[in-house]
Protein backbone atom coordinates (compact mmCIF):
# COMPACT_ATOMS: atom_id res chain seq x y z
CA UNK A 1 0.00 0.00 0.00
CA UNK A 2 1.33 3.42 -1.00
CA UNK A 3 0.04 6.47 0.91
CA UNK A 4 0.54 10.10 -0.09
CA UNK A 5 0.49 12.26 3.07
CA UNK A 6 -0.19 15.95 2.40
CA UNK A 7 0.19 18.28 5.41
CA UNK A 8 2.13 21.51 6.03
CA UNK A 9 3.08 20.43 9.61
CA UNK A 10 6.49 18.68 9.38
CA UNK A 11 6.18 17.22 12.88
CA UNK A 12 2.87 15.55 12.09
CA UNK A 13 4.24 14.22 8.79
CA UNK A 14 7.19 12.68 10.64
CA UNK A 15 4.96 11.07 13.27
CA UNK A 16 2.57 9.57 10.71
CA UNK A 17 5.36 8.43 8.37
CA UNK A 18 7.08 6.60 11.20
CA UNK A 19 3.87 4.96 12.43
CA UNK A 20 2.95 3.86 8.92
CA UNK A 21 6.46 2.60 8.15
CA UNK A 22 6.23 0.30 11.19
CA UNK A 23 3.18 -1.27 9.52
CA UNK A 24 5.18 -1.85 6.30
CA UNK A 25 3.32 0.89 4.46
CA UNK A 26 5.10 2.97 1.81
CA UNK A 27 4.61 6.66 2.65
CA UNK A 28 5.41 9.64 0.44
CA UNK A 29 4.79 13.08 1.90
CA UNK A 30 4.12 16.56 0.53
CA UNK A 31 3.94 19.90 2.33
CA UNK A 32 1.60 21.61 -0.16
CA UNK A 33 -0.93 20.99 -2.92
CA UNK A 34 1.65 21.87 -5.57
CA UNK A 35 4.10 19.26 -4.29
CA UNK A 36 1.25 16.73 -3.95
CA UNK A 37 0.34 17.15 -7.64
CA UNK A 38 3.94 16.39 -8.60
CA UNK A 39 4.02 13.31 -6.38
CA UNK A 40 0.80 11.99 -7.93
CA UNK A 41 2.11 12.54 -11.48
CA UNK A 42 5.35 10.74 -10.60
CA UNK A 43 3.63 7.69 -9.09
CA UNK A 44 -0.04 7.09 -8.37
CA UNK A 45 -0.74 6.50 -4.64
CA UNK A 46 -3.27 3.98 -3.33
CA UNK A 47 -4.62 6.41 -0.71
CA UNK A 48 -4.21 10.16 -0.16
CA UNK A 49 -4.30 11.56 3.40
CA UNK A 50 -4.94 15.28 2.99
CA UNK A 51 -5.04 18.10 5.56
CA UNK A 52 -7.86 20.60 5.00
CA UNK A 53 -6.11 23.62 6.49
CA UNK A 54 -3.11 24.32 4.22
CA UNK A 55 -1.81 27.63 2.85
CA UNK A 56 -2.52 28.30 -0.83
CA UNK A 57 -4.73 25.58 -2.26
CA UNK A 58 -6.67 24.12 0.67
CA UNK A 59 -7.25 20.45 1.22
CA UNK A 60 -10.92 20.79 0.28
CA UNK A 61 -9.99 22.50 -2.99
CA UNK A 62 -7.36 19.89 -3.85
CA UNK A 63 -9.74 17.06 -2.98
CA UNK A 64 -12.43 18.46 -5.26
CA UNK A 65 -9.83 18.94 -8.02
CA UNK A 66 -8.59 15.34 -7.76
CA UNK A 67 -12.09 13.88 -7.58
CA UNK A 68 -13.08 15.95 -10.63
CA UNK A 69 -10.30 14.55 -12.80
CA UNK A 70 -10.75 11.19 -14.60
CA UNK A 71 -7.08 10.42 -13.94
CA UNK A 72 -7.35 10.67 -10.14
CA UNK A 73 -11.02 10.38 -9.20
CA UNK A 74 -10.70 6.72 -8.16
CA UNK A 75 -7.93 7.38 -5.62
CA UNK A 76 -9.43 7.20 -2.09
CA UNK A 77 -8.93 10.43 -0.10
CA UNK A 78 -8.99 10.87 3.68
CA UNK A 79 -9.43 14.50 4.78
CA UNK A 80 -7.92 15.67 8.09
CA UNK A 81 -9.16 18.73 9.94
CA UNK A 82 -8.86 20.57 13.24
CA UNK A 83 -12.00 20.68 15.38
CA UNK A 84 -12.85 24.21 14.23
CA UNK A 85 -12.09 23.88 10.52
CA UNK A 86 -14.21 22.03 8.00
CA UNK A 87 -17.15 19.69 8.53
CA UNK A 88 -18.07 16.25 7.32
CA UNK A 89 -20.56 17.93 4.97
CA UNK A 90 -17.73 20.00 3.45
CA UNK A 91 -15.66 16.84 3.01
CA UNK A 92 -18.57 15.01 1.40
CA UNK A 93 -19.17 17.86 -1.05
CA UNK A 94 -15.49 17.79 -1.99
CA UNK A 95 -15.77 14.06 -2.72
CA UNK A 96 -13.67 12.73 0.19
CA UNK A 97 -13.97 9.04 1.03
CA UNK A 98 -13.31 9.55 4.75
CA UNK A 99 -13.11 12.44 7.23
CA UNK A 100 -10.94 12.40 10.40
CA UNK A 101 -10.77 15.14 13.03
CA UNK A 102 -7.61 16.16 14.90
CA UNK A 103 -6.35 15.11 17.37
CA UNK A 104 -6.47 11.48 16.29
CA UNK A 105 -4.59 8.25 16.89
CA UNK A 106 -2.16 7.54 14.03
CA UNK A 107 -3.15 3.88 14.29
CA UNK A 108 -6.82 4.77 13.85
CA UNK A 109 -5.96 6.83 10.77
CA UNK A 110 -3.94 3.91 9.44
CA UNK A 111 -6.96 1.68 9.96
CA UNK A 112 -9.08 4.05 7.83
CA UNK A 113 -6.43 4.09 5.09
CA UNK A 114 -6.16 0.30 5.18
CA UNK A 115 -9.93 -0.05 4.84
CA UNK A 116 -9.99 2.22 1.81
CA UNK A 117 -6.99 0.50 0.21
CA UNK A 118 -8.52 -2.87 1.04
CA UNK A 119 -11.65 -1.80 -0.79
CA UNK A 120 -9.47 -0.85 -3.75
CA UNK A 121 -7.77 -4.24 -3.92
CA UNK A 122 -10.57 -6.35 -2.49
CA UNK A 123 -8.27 -7.44 0.38
CA UNK A 124 -8.13 -5.88 3.88
CA UNK A 125 -4.71 -4.86 5.22
CA UNK A 126 -5.35 -6.05 8.79
CA UNK A 127 -2.10 -8.00 9.22
CA UNK A 128 -0.04 -4.85 8.71
CA UNK A 129 -1.92 -3.06 11.47
CA UNK A 130 -1.21 -5.90 13.88
CA UNK A 131 2.50 -5.46 13.25
CA UNK A 132 2.36 -1.82 14.35
CA UNK A 133 3.72 -2.76 17.75
CA UNK A 134 2.42 -3.00 21.32
CA UNK A 135 4.31 0.07 22.53
CA UNK A 136 2.66 2.44 20.08
CA UNK A 137 -0.80 1.05 20.77
CA UNK A 138 -0.34 1.39 24.52
CA UNK A 139 0.92 4.95 24.15
CA UNK A 140 -2.03 6.06 22.05
CA UNK A 141 -4.60 4.23 24.15
CA UNK A 142 -3.10 5.80 27.27
CA UNK A 143 -3.33 9.29 25.77
CA UNK A 144 -7.01 8.74 24.92
CA UNK A 145 -7.76 7.41 28.41
CA UNK A 146 -6.15 10.44 30.03
CA UNK A 147 -8.08 12.87 27.83
CA UNK A 148 -11.30 11.07 28.74
CA UNK A 149 -10.38 11.18 32.42
CA UNK A 150 -10.08 14.96 32.29
CA UNK A 151 -13.45 15.29 30.56
CA UNK A 152 -15.37 13.16 33.09
CA UNK A 153 -15.31 15.62 35.98
CA UNK A 154 -14.27 19.12 34.93
CA UNK A 155 -15.23 20.41 38.37
CA UNK A 156 -12.43 18.31 39.90
CA UNK A 157 -9.72 19.59 37.55
CA UNK A 158 -7.05 20.10 40.23
CA UNK A 159 -7.47 16.58 41.59
CA UNK A 160 -7.39 15.07 38.13
CA UNK A 161 -4.32 17.11 37.17
CA UNK A 162 -2.53 15.84 40.26
CA UNK A 163 -3.47 12.25 39.46
CA UNK A 164 -2.31 12.69 35.88
CA UNK A 165 1.03 14.16 36.93
CA UNK A 166 1.66 11.34 39.39
CA UNK A 167 0.83 8.73 36.77
CA UNK A 168 3.00 10.23 34.04
CA UNK A 169 5.83 10.89 36.48
CA UNK A 170 5.74 7.18 37.24
CA UNK A 171 5.92 6.55 33.50
CA UNK A 172 8.95 8.83 33.26
CA UNK A 173 10.63 6.82 36.03
CA UNK A 174 9.74 3.56 34.30
CA UNK A 175 11.19 4.96 31.10
CA UNK A 176 14.49 5.60 32.85
CA UNK A 177 14.70 1.89 33.65
CA UNK A 178 13.89 1.09 30.03
CA UNK A 179 16.36 3.62 28.64
CA UNK A 180 19.51 2.10 30.17
CA UNK A 181 21.84 4.46 31.99
CA UNK A 182 19.42 7.33 32.61
CA UNK A 183 18.63 6.72 36.29
CA UNK A 184 17.37 9.95 37.94
CA UNK A 185 17.77 11.73 34.60
CA UNK A 186 14.39 13.48 34.75
CA UNK A 187 14.99 14.81 38.27
CA UNK A 188 18.48 16.05 37.43
CA UNK A 189 17.55 17.82 34.21
CA UNK A 190 14.52 19.40 35.87
CA UNK A 191 16.78 20.76 38.60
CA UNK A 192 19.43 21.91 36.10
CA UNK A 193 16.85 23.64 33.93
CA UNK A 194 15.19 25.34 36.90
CA UNK A 195 18.56 26.76 37.99
CA UNK A 196 19.32 27.97 34.46
CA UNK A 197 15.87 29.56 34.20
CA UNK A 198 16.50 31.53 37.38
CA UNK A 199 19.89 32.70 36.13
CA UNK A 200 18.61 33.84 32.75
CA UNK A 201 15.76 35.92 34.26
CA UNK A 202 13.05 34.50 32.00
CA UNK A 203 9.68 35.37 33.61
CA UNK A 204 7.67 33.98 30.67
CA UNK A 205 9.20 30.59 31.43
CA UNK A 206 9.56 30.70 35.23
CA UNK A 207 6.02 31.97 35.83
CA UNK A 208 4.37 29.44 33.53
CA UNK A 209 3.05 26.65 35.76
CA UNK A 210 3.48 24.10 32.99
CA UNK A 211 7.25 24.66 32.72
CA UNK A 212 8.40 22.27 35.51
CA UNK A 213 6.15 19.56 34.08
CA UNK A 214 7.68 20.04 30.63
CA UNK A 215 11.15 19.67 32.17
CA UNK A 216 10.11 16.49 33.98
CA UNK A 217 8.14 14.87 31.15
CA UNK A 218 10.33 15.90 28.21
CA UNK A 219 11.12 12.32 27.13
CA UNK A 220 7.77 10.68 27.86
CA UNK A 221 7.37 10.05 24.12
CA UNK A 222 10.14 7.46 24.35
CA UNK A 223 7.49 5.12 25.74
CA UNK A 224 6.68 4.58 22.06
CA UNK A 225 10.29 3.80 21.05
CA UNK A 226 11.35 0.12 21.06
CA UNK A 227 13.97 -1.08 23.55
CA UNK A 228 16.12 -2.25 20.66
CA UNK A 229 16.58 1.35 19.56
CA UNK A 230 16.84 2.95 23.00
CA UNK A 231 19.43 0.44 24.18
CA UNK A 232 21.33 -0.13 20.94
CA UNK A 233 25.06 -0.12 21.72
CA UNK A 234 26.12 1.11 18.28
CA UNK A 235 25.08 3.86 15.84
CA UNK A 236 21.43 3.99 14.78
CA UNK A 237 20.46 3.36 11.17
CA UNK A 238 18.75 6.23 9.30
CA UNK A 239 15.35 4.58 9.83
CA UNK A 240 16.06 4.01 13.54
CA UNK A 241 17.23 7.62 13.91
CA UNK A 242 14.02 8.91 12.30
CA UNK A 243 12.00 6.79 14.65
CA UNK A 244 13.95 7.92 17.70
CA UNK A 245 13.41 11.54 16.69
CA UNK A 246 9.65 11.07 16.75
CA UNK A 247 9.71 10.88 20.56
CA UNK A 248 9.28 14.66 20.68
CA UNK A 249 6.05 14.70 18.67
CA UNK A 250 4.86 11.48 20.34
CA UNK A 251 5.32 13.18 23.71
CA UNK A 252 3.47 16.28 22.55
CA UNK A 253 0.60 14.14 21.21
CA UNK A 254 0.41 12.22 24.46
CA UNK A 255 0.20 15.35 26.60
CA UNK A 256 -1.70 17.72 24.29
CA UNK A 257 -5.12 16.97 25.77
CA UNK A 258 -4.03 18.11 29.24
CA UNK A 259 -5.05 21.72 29.80
CA UNK A 260 -2.51 22.56 32.51
CA UNK A 261 0.40 21.40 30.33
CA UNK A 262 -0.41 23.76 27.48
CA UNK A 263 2.07 26.59 27.23
CA UNK A 264 5.82 26.38 27.82
CA UNK A 265 5.56 22.81 29.13
CA UNK A 266 4.21 21.39 25.88
CA UNK A 267 6.65 23.51 23.85
CA UNK A 268 9.55 22.06 25.82
CA UNK A 269 8.39 18.50 25.11
CA UNK A 270 8.17 19.15 21.36
CA UNK A 271 11.17 21.44 20.82
CA UNK A 272 13.90 20.38 23.26
CA UNK A 273 15.99 18.88 20.43
CA UNK A 274 15.93 21.99 18.23
CA UNK A 275 19.30 23.69 17.74
CA UNK A 276 20.31 27.35 17.74
CA UNK A 277 21.77 26.88 14.22
CA UNK A 278 18.53 25.38 12.85
CA UNK A 279 19.83 21.83 12.43
CA UNK A 280 17.67 20.23 15.09
CA UNK A 281 14.30 18.45 15.00
CA UNK A 282 11.36 18.04 14.61
CA UNK A 283 10.74 21.44 12.97
CA UNK A 284 14.21 22.77 12.13
CA UNK A 285 13.65 25.95 14.14
CA UNK A 286 16.55 28.38 14.65
CA UNK A 287 17.57 31.03 17.17
CA UNK A 288 14.58 32.92 18.65
CA UNK A 289 12.12 30.74 16.72
CA UNK A 290 12.80 28.06 19.33
CA UNK A 291 10.68 28.49 22.48
CA UNK A 292 12.83 29.89 25.29
CA UNK A 293 12.00 27.05 27.68
CA UNK A 294 13.21 24.55 25.09
CA UNK A 295 16.45 26.51 24.57
CA UNK A 296 17.09 26.46 28.31
CA UNK A 297 16.27 22.80 28.60
CA UNK A 298 18.52 21.84 25.67
CA UNK A 299 21.59 22.81 27.70
CA UNK A 300 20.36 20.98 30.83
CA UNK A 301 19.53 17.84 28.84
CA UNK A 302 22.84 17.80 26.97
CA UNK A 303 24.81 18.35 30.19
CA UNK A 304 23.19 15.37 31.88
CA UNK A 305 23.45 13.19 28.77
CA UNK A 306 27.19 13.83 28.50
CA UNK A 307 27.87 13.16 32.20
CA UNK A 308 25.79 9.94 32.34
CA UNK A 309 26.63 6.44 31.13
CA UNK A 310 24.84 5.42 27.93
CA UNK A 311 24.66 2.04 26.14
CA UNK A 312 27.03 3.30 23.43
CA UNK A 313 29.62 5.15 25.60
CA UNK A 314 30.89 5.88 29.09
CA UNK A 315 30.06 9.13 30.87
CA UNK A 316 32.27 12.15 30.18
CA UNK A 317 33.89 14.09 32.99
CA UNK A 318 32.25 17.33 34.10
CA UNK A 319 35.21 19.24 32.67
CA UNK A 320 34.81 17.63 29.24
CA UNK A 321 31.05 18.26 29.27
CA UNK A 322 31.64 21.89 30.26
CA UNK A 323 34.04 22.39 27.35
CA UNK A 324 31.50 20.89 24.96
CA UNK A 325 28.71 23.18 26.21
CA UNK A 326 30.94 26.24 25.80
CA UNK A 327 32.10 25.04 22.39
CA UNK A 328 28.50 24.76 21.18
CA UNK A 329 27.67 28.37 22.05
CA UNK A 330 25.86 29.92 19.04
CA UNK A 331 25.87 26.51 17.36
CA UNK A 332 23.75 24.02 19.26
CA UNK A 333 22.92 26.29 22.17
CA UNK A 334 21.50 29.77 22.79
CA UNK A 335 24.50 31.95 23.81
CA UNK A 336 22.51 33.55 26.65
CA UNK A 337 21.74 30.13 28.13
CA UNK A 338 25.41 29.12 27.88
CA UNK A 339 26.31 32.32 29.74
CA UNK A 340 23.74 31.38 32.40
CA UNK A 341 25.36 27.94 32.63
CA UNK A 342 28.71 29.58 33.45
CA UNK A 343 27.05 31.81 36.06
CA UNK A 344 25.43 28.94 37.98
CA UNK A 345 27.89 26.15 37.26
CA UNK A 346 28.68 25.72 40.94
CA UNK A 347 25.00 25.19 41.72
CA UNK A 348 24.69 22.69 38.88
CA UNK A 349 27.63 20.66 40.20
CA UNK A 350 25.98 20.49 43.62
CA UNK A 351 22.79 19.19 41.99
CA UNK A 352 24.83 16.55 40.18
CA UNK A 353 26.46 15.35 43.43
CA UNK A 354 23.16 15.25 45.32
CA UNK A 355 21.31 13.28 42.62
CA UNK A 356 24.19 11.16 41.33
CA UNK A 357 23.21 8.14 43.43
CA UNK A 358 19.46 8.74 43.31
C-alpha positions as CSV (number, residue, x, y, z in Angstrom):
1,X,0.0,0.0,0.0
2,X,1.3,3.4,-1.0
3,X,0.0,6.5,0.9
4,X,0.5,10.1,-0.1
5,X,0.5,12.3,3.1
6,X,-0.2,16.0,2.4
7,X,0.2,18.3,5.4
8,X,2.1,21.5,6.0
9,X,3.1,20.4,9.6
10,X,6.5,18.7,9.4
11,X,6.2,17.2,12.9
12,X,2.9,15.5,12.1
13,X,4.2,14.2,8.8
14,X,7.2,12.7,10.6
15,X,5.0,11.1,13.3
16,X,2.6,9.6,10.7
17,X,5.4,8.4,8.4
18,X,7.1,6.6,11.2
19,X,3.9,5.0,12.4
20,X,2.9,3.9,8.9
21,X,6.5,2.6,8.2
22,X,6.2,0.3,11.2
23,X,3.2,-1.3,9.5
24,X,5.2,-1.9,6.3
25,X,3.3,0.9,4.5
26,X,5.1,3.0,1.8
27,X,4.6,6.7,2.7
28,X,5.4,9.6,0.4
29,X,4.8,13.1,1.9
30,X,4.1,16.6,0.5
31,X,3.9,19.9,2.3
32,X,1.6,21.6,-0.2
33,X,-0.9,21.0,-2.9
34,X,1.7,21.9,-5.6
35,X,4.1,19.3,-4.3
36,X,1.3,16.7,-4.0
37,X,0.3,17.2,-7.6
38,X,3.9,16.4,-8.6
39,X,4.0,13.3,-6.4
40,X,0.8,12.0,-7.9
41,X,2.1,12.5,-11.5
42,X,5.4,10.7,-10.6
43,X,3.6,7.7,-9.1
44,X,0.0,7.1,-8.4
45,X,-0.7,6.5,-4.6
46,X,-3.3,4.0,-3.3
47,X,-4.6,6.4,-0.7
48,X,-4.2,10.2,-0.2
49,X,-4.3,11.6,3.4
50,X,-4.9,15.3,3.0
51,X,-5.0,18.1,5.6
52,X,-7.9,20.6,5.0
53,X,-6.1,23.6,6.5
54,X,-3.1,24.3,4.2
55,X,-1.8,27.6,2.8
56,X,-2.5,28.3,-0.8
57,X,-4.7,25.6,-2.3
58,X,-6.7,24.1,0.7
59,X,-7.3,20.4,1.2
60,X,-10.9,20.8,0.3
61,X,-10.0,22.5,-3.0
62,X,-7.4,19.9,-3.8
63,X,-9.7,17.1,-3.0
64,X,-12.4,18.5,-5.3
65,X,-9.8,18.9,-8.0
66,X,-8.6,15.3,-7.8
67,X,-12.1,13.9,-7.6
68,X,-13.1,16.0,-10.6
69,X,-10.3,14.5,-12.8
70,X,-10.8,11.2,-14.6
71,X,-7.1,10.4,-13.9
72,X,-7.3,10.7,-10.1
73,X,-11.0,10.4,-9.2
74,X,-10.7,6.7,-8.2
75,X,-7.9,7.4,-5.6
76,X,-9.4,7.2,-2.1
77,X,-8.9,10.4,-0.1
78,X,-9.0,10.9,3.7
79,X,-9.4,14.5,4.8
80,X,-7.9,15.7,8.1
81,X,-9.2,18.7,9.9
82,X,-8.9,20.6,13.2
83,X,-12.0,20.7,15.4
84,X,-12.9,24.2,14.2
85,X,-12.1,23.9,10.5
86,X,-14.2,22.0,8.0
87,X,-17.1,19.7,8.5
88,X,-18.1,16.3,7.3
89,X,-20.6,17.9,5.0
90,X,-17.7,20.0,3.5
91,X,-15.7,16.8,3.0
92,X,-18.6,15.0,1.4
93,X,-19.2,17.9,-1.0
94,X,-15.5,17.8,-2.0
95,X,-15.8,14.1,-2.7
96,X,-13.7,12.7,0.2
97,X,-14.0,9.0,1.0
98,X,-13.3,9.6,4.8
99,X,-13.1,12.4,7.2
100,X,-10.9,12.4,10.4
101,X,-10.8,15.1,13.0
102,X,-7.6,16.2,14.9
103,X,-6.4,15.1,17.4
104,X,-6.5,11.5,16.3
105,X,-4.6,8.3,16.9
106,X,-2.2,7.5,14.0
107,X,-3.2,3.9,14.3
108,X,-6.8,4.8,13.9
109,X,-6.0,6.8,10.8
110,X,-3.9,3.9,9.4
111,X,-7.0,1.7,10.0
112,X,-9.1,4.0,7.8
113,X,-6.4,4.1,5.1
114,X,-6.2,0.3,5.2
115,X,-9.9,0.0,4.8
116,X,-10.0,2.2,1.8
117,X,-7.0,0.5,0.2
118,X,-8.5,-2.9,1.0
119,X,-11.6,-1.8,-0.8
120,X,-9.5,-0.8,-3.7
121,X,-7.8,-4.2,-3.9
122,X,-10.6,-6.3,-2.5
123,X,-8.3,-7.4,0.4
124,X,-8.1,-5.9,3.9
125,X,-4.7,-4.9,5.2
126,X,-5.3,-6.0,8.8
127,X,-2.1,-8.0,9.2
128,X,0.0,-4.8,8.7
129,X,-1.9,-3.1,11.5
130,X,-1.2,-5.9,13.9
131,X,2.5,-5.5,13.2
132,X,2.4,-1.8,14.3
133,X,3.7,-2.8,17.8
134,X,2.4,-3.0,21.3
135,X,4.3,0.1,22.5
136,X,2.7,2.4,20.1
137,X,-0.8,1.0,20.8
138,X,-0.3,1.4,24.5
139,X,0.9,5.0,24.1
140,X,-2.0,6.1,22.1
141,X,-4.6,4.2,24.2
142,X,-3.1,5.8,27.3
143,X,-3.3,9.3,25.8
144,X,-7.0,8.7,24.9
145,X,-7.8,7.4,28.4
146,X,-6.2,10.4,30.0
147,X,-8.1,12.9,27.8
148,X,-11.3,11.1,28.7
149,X,-10.4,11.2,32.4
150,X,-10.1,15.0,32.3
151,X,-13.5,15.3,30.6
152,X,-15.4,13.2,33.1
153,X,-15.3,15.6,36.0
154,X,-14.3,19.1,34.9
155,X,-15.2,20.4,38.4
156,X,-12.4,18.3,39.9
157,X,-9.7,19.6,37.6
158,X,-7.0,20.1,40.2
159,X,-7.5,16.6,41.6
160,X,-7.4,15.1,38.1
161,X,-4.3,17.1,37.2
162,X,-2.5,15.8,40.3
163,X,-3.5,12.2,39.5
164,X,-2.3,12.7,35.9
165,X,1.0,14.2,36.9
166,X,1.7,11.3,39.4
167,X,0.8,8.7,36.8
168,X,3.0,10.2,34.0
169,X,5.8,10.9,36.5
170,X,5.7,7.2,37.2
171,X,5.9,6.5,33.5
172,X,9.0,8.8,33.3
173,X,10.6,6.8,36.0
174,X,9.7,3.6,34.3
175,X,11.2,5.0,31.1
176,X,14.5,5.6,32.9
177,X,14.7,1.9,33.6
178,X,13.9,1.1,30.0
179,X,16.4,3.6,28.6
180,X,19.5,2.1,30.2
181,X,21.8,4.5,32.0
182,X,19.4,7.3,32.6
183,X,18.6,6.7,36.3
184,X,17.4,10.0,37.9
185,X,17.8,11.7,34.6
186,X,14.4,13.5,34.8
187,X,15.0,14.8,38.3
188,X,18.5,16.0,37.4
189,X,17.6,17.8,34.2
190,X,14.5,19.4,35.9
191,X,16.8,20.8,38.6
192,X,19.4,21.9,36.1
193,X,16.8,23.6,33.9
194,X,15.2,25.3,36.9
195,X,18.6,26.8,38.0
196,X,19.3,28.0,34.5
197,X,15.9,29.6,34.2
198,X,16.5,31.5,37.4
199,X,19.9,32.7,36.1
200,X,18.6,33.8,32.8
201,X,15.8,35.9,34.3
202,X,13.0,34.5,32.0
203,X,9.7,35.4,33.6
204,X,7.7,34.0,30.7
205,X,9.2,30.6,31.4
206,X,9.6,30.7,35.2
207,X,6.0,32.0,35.8
208,X,4.4,29.4,33.5
209,X,3.0,26.7,35.8
210,X,3.5,24.1,33.0
211,X,7.3,24.7,32.7
212,X,8.4,22.3,35.5
213,X,6.2,19.6,34.1
214,X,7.7,20.0,30.6
215,X,11.2,19.7,32.2
216,X,10.1,16.5,34.0
217,X,8.1,14.9,31.1
218,X,10.3,15.9,28.2
219,X,11.1,12.3,27.1
220,X,7.8,10.7,27.9
221,X,7.4,10.1,24.1
222,X,10.1,7.5,24.4
223,X,7.5,5.1,25.7
224,X,6.7,4.6,22.1
225,X,10.3,3.8,21.0
226,X,11.4,0.1,21.1
227,X,14.0,-1.1,23.6
228,X,16.1,-2.3,20.7
229,X,16.6,1.3,19.6
230,X,16.8,3.0,23.0
231,X,19.4,0.4,24.2
232,X,21.3,-0.1,20.9
233,X,25.1,-0.1,21.7
234,X,26.1,1.1,18.3
235,X,25.1,3.9,15.8
236,X,21.4,4.0,14.8
237,X,20.5,3.4,11.2
238,X,18.8,6.2,9.3
239,X,15.4,4.6,9.8
240,X,16.1,4.0,13.5
241,X,17.2,7.6,13.9
242,X,14.0,8.9,12.3
243,X,12.0,6.8,14.7
244,X,13.9,7.9,17.7
245,X,13.4,11.5,16.7
246,X,9.6,11.1,16.7
247,X,9.7,10.9,20.6
248,X,9.3,14.7,20.7
249,X,6.0,14.7,18.7
250,X,4.9,11.5,20.3
251,X,5.3,13.2,23.7
252,X,3.5,16.3,22.5
253,X,0.6,14.1,21.2
254,X,0.4,12.2,24.5
255,X,0.2,15.4,26.6
256,X,-1.7,17.7,24.3
257,X,-5.1,17.0,25.8
258,X,-4.0,18.1,29.2
259,X,-5.0,21.7,29.8
260,X,-2.5,22.6,32.5
261,X,0.4,21.4,30.3
262,X,-0.4,23.8,27.5
263,X,2.1,26.6,27.2
264,X,5.8,26.4,27.8
265,X,5.6,22.8,29.1
266,X,4.2,21.4,25.9
267,X,6.6,23.5,23.8
268,X,9.6,22.1,25.8
269,X,8.4,18.5,25.1
270,X,8.2,19.2,21.4
271,X,11.2,21.4,20.8
272,X,13.9,20.4,23.3
273,X,16.0,18.9,20.4
274,X,15.9,22.0,18.2
275,X,19.3,23.7,17.7
276,X,20.3,27.3,17.7
277,X,21.8,26.9,14.2
278,X,18.5,25.4,12.9
279,X,19.8,21.8,12.4
280,X,17.7,20.2,15.1
281,X,14.3,18.4,15.0
282,X,11.4,18.0,14.6
283,X,10.7,21.4,13.0
284,X,14.2,22.8,12.1
285,X,13.7,26.0,14.1
286,X,16.5,28.4,14.6
287,X,17.6,31.0,17.2
288,X,14.6,32.9,18.7
289,X,12.1,30.7,16.7
290,X,12.8,28.1,19.3
291,X,10.7,28.5,22.5
292,X,12.8,29.9,25.3
293,X,12.0,27.1,27.7
294,X,13.2,24.5,25.1
295,X,16.4,26.5,24.6
296,X,17.1,26.5,28.3
297,X,16.3,22.8,28.6
298,X,18.5,21.8,25.7
299,X,21.6,22.8,27.7
300,X,20.4,21.0,30.8
301,X,19.5,17.8,28.8
302,X,22.8,17.8,27.0
303,X,24.8,18.4,30.2
304,X,23.2,15.4,31.9
305,X,23.4,13.2,28.8
306,X,27.2,13.8,28.5
307,X,27.9,13.2,32.2
308,X,25.8,9.9,32.3
309,X,26.6,6.4,31.1
310,X,24.8,5.4,27.9
311,X,24.7,2.0,26.1
312,X,27.0,3.3,23.4
313,X,29.6,5.1,25.6
314,X,30.9,5.9,29.1
315,X,30.1,9.1,30.9
316,X,32.3,12.2,30.2
317,X,33.9,14.1,33.0
318,X,32.3,17.3,34.1
319,X,35.2,19.2,32.7
320,X,34.8,17.6,29.2
321,X,31.0,18.3,29.3
322,X,31.6,21.9,30.3
323,X,34.0,22.4,27.3
324,X,31.5,20.9,25.0
325,X,28.7,23.2,26.2
326,X,30.9,26.2,25.8
327,X,32.1,25.0,22.4
328,X,28.5,24.8,21.2
329,X,27.7,28.4,22.1
330,X,25.9,29.9,19.0
331,X,25.9,26.5,17.4
332,X,23.8,24.0,19.3
333,X,22.9,26.3,22.2
334,X,21.5,29.8,22.8
335,X,24.5,31.9,23.8
336,X,22.5,33.5,26.7
337,X,21.7,30.1,28.1
338,X,25.4,29.1,27.9
339,X,26.3,32.3,29.7
340,X,23.7,31.4,32.4
341,X,25.4,27.9,32.6
342,X,28.7,29.6,33.4
343,X,27.1,31.8,36.1
344,X,25.4,28.9,38.0
345,X,27.9,26.2,37.3
346,X,28.7,25.7,40.9
347,X,25.0,25.2,41.7
348,X,24.7,22.7,38.9
349,X,27.6,20.7,40.2
350,X,26.0,20.5,43.6
351,X,22.8,19.2,42.0
352,X,24.8,16.5,40.2
353,X,26.5,15.4,43.4
354,X,23.2,15.3,45.3
355,X,21.3,13.3,42.6
356,X,24.2,11.2,41.3
357,X,23.2,8.1,43.4
358,X,19.5,8.7,43.3
